[in-house]
Amino acid sequence: MAARVLLVVAIALATSPCLGDETAGASPLSVPEVARRIDEMIQARLDERNIAASPRASDLNLLRRVTLDLAGRIPTRFEIEEYEAAPVETRYEQAVARLVESPDYAFHLRNELDALLLARKRNDDSWREYLLWATRQNRPWSDIFADLLLPEPEDKPRASAVAFLKERVREPEQMANDTAVLFFGVNIGCAQCHDHPLVADWQQKHFYGMMAFFNRTYKTKKETLAEKPDGQTRFKTVAGEEFDAPFMFLNGECVDEPLVTKSDEERKADLEEVKRQMNDAEAPAPLPPPFRPREELVRLALKADQDRNGFLARAIVNRTWARLLGYGFVEPLDQMHSENPPSHPELLQFLTQDLVAQGYDLRRLIHAIVLTEAYCRSTETYENRPFTELDSFAAGLTRPLSPWQVSLSLLVASQNPDWFAKPEVRTQWENKRGELERQSISLSREIELPGENFQVGVEEALLFSNHPRMQNDYLRDGGDKLFGKLKGLSAEAMIEEAFLVVFTRRPTEQERQFALDYLTATSESPPSVRQNLLWALLTSPEFRFNH
């Protein structure tokens, strides 16, 4: 069956027209060339609107930013030293190249995809193992999409991709709309009861056309997914008219189900078999029906991308850009339709076509974006800019860290820097990063997943203020902890080291003097004073956000 899925993808890609002058018959652009083209299009829009761009962020600021975005954690003390020892002209590009090929990249992208696709609806180790397997091999986004919509119970580790649909299988409406939102950047929920009142693109036939691809999906007693051999999706309009929904993709393309004539006895036998599969864990695995709606959805989605009338590549480009720069070409991210045009239509089209032409390579897309001047701009001038300039990408935007970024960064910041001091071979670091991931699980589950207009909540503030975990896990006096190293340093050296490890920067003269006054003027014992200073850094807004 896995071979059949691959055949569906291969046919969709091989039978389509070329992608146009940019990619057809020409060598693909290099990653730096893609970055250059992005900046040219961003700058053209800035010139058109007479907007001056912010300057480039400082070197160490960029190292922290890109390490959080590519590795999901702050830089280690060794990485800071290595960065500053590299030539100024190439140090940033070298750091990016190292990070996108590091084990950290796969772990972090796994965590980001987990938050996107299941949004903490379940704690499923096998699901996360599937995602890590996919990100480690840089599995194309088109293949991940096919894995999730066409999971195969006997094909390890792809079998664990079943979690995406199994979490939603009781409600075909949710399977359809979540797939549209997360993979296609389209929320069709408003077209369930009537045609969308404001967007002509989305009518009831689009909602139920998408739902038809999922309406035959059910869960067996063995906790696998199967599809019924037949079943019609019907809907009623506000005028009371009833229609049979075709199998229709969002671009209006339909697929006809082959006509199969069955007797009443055969249909009854099919129904009994479905009931047996749902209630009998000992029943043999069901045979797949000749016509599989979800398989057709995958084929139509990939074909639409190749025909430049698609959604899959465009939506992940928009989401990736928003994740890395804090704002998408189209906002909200699930409202990609004709009434909500992108801020940079040519750039979105260029990146979409490039992604498809290069086999849905997310690593390449991410690598190119973080090399751009748009990504590297300072956030310091953002407060003086009007809200209407958000979509110009003239300045960097401050972004809240994800739960995994917070918990991993706390571990890195509070660990004795010597634990990371020596460069290690890939396998050793992969094991060490895996251990950090395991240690991060508990705290990450207690931190809110950032949404629109995010603010740190009361629960998180209390967690970092009053919970004994802060003292026991991050401020403990031991040789394996940062505090254990800091307590043996002079006050001046302690301040310098604490700022560098926690903030990836050195203190300003004002900060240095303030911290020194605090350490020397208080009546508290020196150890507790130093712990208080370290606690203040670890729980500060500067640590909590990417900037």
N, C-alpha and C positions, 0 to 999 in steps of 0.2 A: 504493500500500500504506500510506503514511503516513496517508492519509485514512481507511483502514479502522481503523487503530489509534485514531485520534482518535474515530471513531464508537463503538468499543468503550467508551472512557472516557466519552464523552458519554451513551451509553445507560445505563451503570452509575450515573451520577450523576442522570440525569433521571428514571429509572423507580423511584426509591427513595422511601420515606416521608420526611417532614420530620424535622428533628433534635430536635424537642421545643420546650418552652415557651421555652427560653433563646434559640433562634435562629429558630424558625418565625414568620413574620409580624411580626418585630420588627427594628428597626435593629440592626446588629451593634455590639457593644461596641467602644469605642475602645481603643487600646493601653493608655493609662493606666488605663482601667477594668478591663481584663483583669488588669493588674498588681495593682490594688487587690483584686480578687476572690481572686487567688492568696494575697495576704498575709492576707486575712481567714480563709481556710481553714487556712493554716499556723498562724496565731495561735490559732485555735480548738483545734487539736490540741495546741499548746503549753500552753494553759490546761487542757485535759483531763488532760494528763500532769504538770501543775504544774512546767513547765520554764521557766526564765527565759532569754530570748534575749540574745545578746551585743549590745553596742552597735554602731552603724554604724561602719564603717571610716573612716579619715581621708580627706579629700578627694583628696590625691595618690595614696594607696593605691588608691582606687576608680578614678582615672583610669588608673593602670597596669593594674589588673585588667581593666577593661572594654576597654581598647585591645588587650590581649593576646587577649581572648575574641572581639572583633569584627573586629580588624584583623590579628591574628596576629603582632604585634610590640609592643615597648614604645613609649611616646609619644616623639615628637621634642621637642627643646628648645623649638621654637616652639609646639607643642601644649600644653606645660606652661605657657608664658607666656600663651597665649590662654585657657587654662582658668582660671588664677588671676586674670585680668583680668575675667572674666565675673562677674555677680552671684552671690553665694554661694547664694541660694535656687534658682537655675535652672541653675547651671553644669553639674551632672552630667547633667540631662536634655538640655541642649543638646549636650553632648559625645556622648551616646548617639545622638541624632538625626543628628548629623553623621556618625558612624562607620557607622551602618547604611546610609547612602546613599552612602558613599565607595567608591572603587574597591577599597580594601583589604578591605572586607567580602567582595566576590566572590572575590578571590584567596584569602583565608583559608578561607572555606567550601569552596572548591574543594579546598584542601589537606586539610581535615578529611574531606571525602567520599572523597577518594582513599585516605586512610589507613583509613577504615572499609570501603570496598567492595573494594579490592584489596590492602590491607594489605601494600604493598611487594612484591607477587608479581611485578611487572613494572615496567619503566620504559618507559612508552608515552606519547610526547608527544601523539599524536592523542587518546588517552583523556583526558589532562589538559586538552587544548584543548576537548574536549566538555564536561567538567565546568565549565570556566571560562565557556564559552558559556552553560551552564545557570544558573550562579549569577549571572552578570551580568544576565540578564533575569529573575532571581527566578523561575525555572521552578518550577511547583508540584511538590511531592514526588511526587504521584500520577503526573505526567507523566514525571519522572525514572525512577520505577519502571517505567513502561510502556516508556520508551526502552531500558532495560537488558534487559528481558525480551523485547522485540520490536524489536530493532535492524533498521533497513532499510538495505541496502548502498548504495542510490542516493539516500538522503536525508541530505545533509550539513547540519550537522555531526553529526546524530543517528547516523549510521553508525558513528562511533567508539565509541558505547556498547556495541558488540559485545564489547569487551574483557572486560566482566564475565562473560559466559557463555563466551567463547572460552577464557579462562584455566582454566575448569572443565569444558569440554565432554567431555573423555575419560571423566568419571565422572558419570553421571546422579545417583548418590547424593549427590555433593558439590554439584552444582547445586541439588538439592532442599533439602538441609540448610542450605547457605549462604544460600539465598534465605529460608528460614524463620528462620534466626538473625538475619540482617542487616536484613531488611525486616519481619518479623513478631514479632521478640523471642522466638522459640520454637526451642529446640534439640530436634529430634525424633530425633537420632541414636541415643538409647537404645532407640528403638522399632523399630530396623531388624531385629534378630534375634528380638525378643519384645516383647510389650506392656510398657510402662514399669512397672517393679516398684513404683514409689512414687507415680506420678502417673496417675490413672485417665484423665485427659484424652487421653493419648497412647498409642495402640495401634498395632500393626503396620499396620493399614489406613490410619492417618493418614500414616505414613512412605511407604508404597508408593503411597498415593493422591496424595501430593505428587510423588513420583518419576515417576509416570505422566505428569505434565505435561511432563517433561523427557526421558523415555526415547526419544523419537523424534528428538531434536535431534542433529545431526551437523555436522561442519565439512567444507566443500568444499575442493577443491584450491586454489581461489581465496582461501581464508582467510575465507570468509563462512560464515554459519550457515544451515542449512536444516532442514526437518522431513520425516521420512519420511511417506508417505501412510497407513501403518498400522503396527501393532505393539502387542502386548499386554504389559503388565507383570504378571508373576506373582511370587508369594512363597509361602514355605512356613512354616508355624507350627512352634512347638517340638514340637507333637504330630505333625508330619509331614504335615499337611493342606496341600494346595496350593490357592491361590485366584487368580483374576484380579483385579487391583487396579482399582477404578473411578477415574475422574478425580475426586478428592475433595479439597476444600479443608479447611483445618484446623478449620473450624467444622462439618464434617460434610456440607456441601452438595456435591452431586455434579452433574456434567453428563454427559449421555448423548451418545455419539457417534452421529451419524446412520448408520443401517444402509446400507451400500453393498455390493451384490452384485457380485463380480468373478470372472471366470473364472481358471483356473490360468494361462493365457497372460498375462492382464492383471497378475496378481500377479508373475509372473516378469519382465515388462517393467518394473514398478515397482522391483523389486529391482535389475535391471540398471542402471536410471537412477541409483539411489542410488550404486551402485558407480562409475559413470562420473563422477558429481559429485565423489566422494571422490578419484579418481585422475587426472582429466583437467582440467588448467587451462584448456584451450581449449573446454570444454563450455559451451554457453549456460546462463545462469542458470536454475536449476530453477523451475518454476512452483510457487507455494505450494499446498499441498493444500487442499481445501474445508474440512476441519476442522483447526484449528491449536490444539493443546493449550495452548501457552503463552499464546495470546490468550485462551483461556477462563480461565486462571488469573488474568490481569490483571482480567478482567471480574468474576470471583467475589470477588477481594480487595477491589475498589472497592465492589462491591455490599454486601459484608459490613460495611464501614465505614459505609455509609449506613443499613444495618439495625441499627446499634449492636451488631453481633455480629462485629466485625472486629478486625484486628490491625495493619494498615499504619500508620494514624495514631497509634494508641496506642503502638506500638513507637518511632516517631521522636520522639514527645513525651517518652517515658521516656529515650531516648538523649540528646536535646537537653538535658533537665534535668540529667542526670548529667554531661554535658560541661561545663555552665556552673556547677554547684554541687558537683561532685565525687562525687555519690551519687545514684542513681536512686530513683524511687518504688518500683520493683521491682528488687531485686538478687538474683542476678546479672542482667545486662541481657537474657540470652537464656533466662530462666526465668520467663516470664510465663504462669502457669497457676494453676489453682484452689487448689493446695496451697501457693502462694507469693503471698499477696495483697499488694497495694500498701500502702505506709505511709499514703497519703492517697487512698483510692479515689475520693472525690467530686471531689477536685482533678484527678486523672488523667482522670476521665471528662469533667469540664468542659473541660479543655484539649484533649482528643481531639475532643470535639464541636465546639469552636470552630475547631479546625484544619480539620476537614472542611467545616464551614459556610463558612469563608473561603477555600475552594479550595486547601487544603494549602499555605498561605503560610508558609514557614519563616522568612522575614525578620520577619513580624509576630509569630510565636511567640517568636523570639529577642529581639526588641525588648521585648516585654512582660516576659519573664523577667528581663532585666538591669535593668529599672526597679523590681523588687520590693525590699522591705526584706530579704527572705530572701537575695537575691543580694548585697546590700550589707553584710552583717554582717561584723564583724571576725573574723579567724582567731586573734587573739592569745589568746583564752580557750579555744581548742579543747583544748589539752593537759590542762586541768583537768576535762574532761568525760568521762564514761564512754562506752565504745564503743557502748553500747546507745542513745545519743542521736544517733547518726549520721543516722538517718532522721527526726529531728525538724526538721532544718535550723535549729537554734537558733543555730548559729555557722558562720562560713565555714570551708571546708576548704582546706588547702594542696594544690595540684595541680601535678604535674610538667608542664613545657612539652613540647610535641610537637617532633619534630626540626625542623620548619619554623619554629616559634616561636623555638627556640633560635638557629638559624642567621640568621634575619632580625633578631632582636633584637641579636645580636652585631654585625651590620653597622650597624644604626642607632646602637648605643651607641659603636662605635669610629669612626664617621664624624665629621668636623668638623661640629659642630652648625649652622654657617653654611650648609652644603649644604641644610639643611631650613628655613632661616631665613624665607624669604618665602612667604606663601601663594600657591598656584599654582592655575590653573584645572584643572578635572577631567582634561582630556586630558593636560596636562603631568605631573600627579601619577600618572596611570595609567601613563604611560610610565616614570616614575621607579620606581614600584613594580614594574613588570615587570622592570626592570633589577635591582632588588634580588632578585627571585625567581630570576633566572638566576644571579646571583652566589652564591645560597644553596644551589644544587642539590648541589654537591660535598660540603659539610659535612653537609647534612641526611641524606645517605645513609650517613654514618658514625655517626649518633646513634641510639640505641635508641628504638623506638617504645614509649612507656610502656604497661605493663600493670598488672594488679592487684599491689599491694604493691611498687610500683616503687622501686628504689634505683639511684643512678648506678653503672654498672658500671666495672670496671677499665679496659676499653678506652677509655671516654670520659674517665676521669680521666687516663690516660696521654696521650690526645690533647691535652688542654688543658694538661698539665704539660710535655710534652717535644716535641711536634710543632712544627716550624719555622713552621707556618701561624699559630700564635698570634702569633709575633713579626712575621712578614712581612705578615699580613693585618689584624691587629687592634691591634698595638702599634707599628706602623711610625711613624717620625719623618718626617712629611710634611705639607704644608699641607692635604691632603684628609682628614687623620685627627685624631681627638680629641687624641691625644698631641701632635701638632704644634701644636695650640692651647694645650694645658695647659702645655707647657714654657715658654711665655712669660709665664705668670702668676705672681704671688706664691704662696708655699706655701699661705697661707690661702685665696686665691681658687681655686687649683688644687683643693683638697680640696672646696670648696663646689660647684664646677662638675662635678667627677668624680662625686660622689654624686648630684647632680641629674640628670645625663645618664644614668648607668648604673642607678641605683635609683629614679628618679622621686621622690626625696625629698631633703631636706637632712640632713646628718649631725647626730647628737645631739652634745651638748657633749662627752661621753666619747669618741665616735668622732673628733670633730674634734681633740681634744687628743692622742689616741693617734696619729692620722695625722700630726699636726704634729710630735710627738716623733720619729716614725720618719723623717720627711723631713729633719729638722735634726740628728739625733744620729748618723746612720750615717756610716761612713767611705767608702762607695761614692760614685761620681760622681753628681751630681744627676740627670742624665738617666736612668740605670739605676734609681735609687731611685724616681723618679716612674713609670717603666714598671712596676716591681714592684708599686707601690700600685695602679695601674690594672689590672694583671693579677689582683691579689687580688680586686678588685671584680668583674671580668668572670667569674671562675671560682668565685664564691661561691655557696653554696646560695640566698641571697636572690635572685640573678639567675636561677638555674636553675629556680625554681618560681614559680608564680602563687599569690598569697596575699592 
